[in-house]
């Protein structure tokens, strides 16, 4: 599966210099000429990309997660995480599905990819994992508590788009589903892509 990287709304210039290296985020700066001819220092963060997975079991159930992480309120979301250095997107999705759920998939389909914030060089890849079946126990990191929830497509739509419940963490996915909820043709396409 060839996955193209979407362009950033504000790409890092070639002369940008890393001025801080963090555990997750690096900070880059560069000099930028302004409209009045003066110069100013511009800045942008960079972090590892993320793989977000919508797993669908062989029985047609979608696996969601109720997660807890230190310093955060419990939230609902999809499985996934950071793409490790040198790792391909598909490899990361397979690893995250195995670690967080103990499942493997028969097939992966790219649903979407986007850079959610113009001031952060970071791509989120959303993949549908079809034909998922359990092969192992969860192998969670020390800072993760994940409880799996098995839902139908309609239940997923309701959980993602529920306006009174802000616990669903994947805001970009929420926007996609809200848009589909307003357009029956888009919802039918989304359901077909995920469930067939």
LINPE-V395335 format. One line per field, one symbol per residue. ss: DSSP state (2 for helix, 1 for strand, 0 for the rest). psi: psi as a letter, one per 20 degrees, with the letter a starting at -180 (. if undefined). burial: b if it has 24 or more other C-alpha atoms within 12 Angstrom, else e. Layout:
# LINPE-V395335
ss = ???
psi = ???
burial = ???
This chain:
# LINPE-V395335
ss = 0000000000000000111110000111111110000011111111000111111110000111111100000011101111000000222222222222201100111111110000011001111111111100000000001111111022222222200000010022222222222202222222222220
psi = ppoqpqqqhnqpqhjpppipoaggpqpqqqppprhjirqqpqqqqprqrqpppnpprhjjqporqoqpqpjqqqqqarqaaqpqpiqqggggggggggghhkqqqhqpppgrpqohphjpnppppoqpoqlpqpirrqmqrhjpoppqporrghhgggghjohiojiohnhhhggghgghhiohghgggggghgi.
burial = eeeeeeeeeebbeeeeeeeeeeeeeebbbeeeeeeeeeeeebbbbbbbbbbbbbbbbeeebbbbbbbeeeeeeebbbbbbbbbeeeeebbbbbbbbbbbbbbbbbebbbbbbbbbbeebbbbbbbbbbbbbbbeeeeeebeeebbbebbbbebeebbebbbeeeeebbbbbbbbebbbeebeeeeeeeebbeebbe
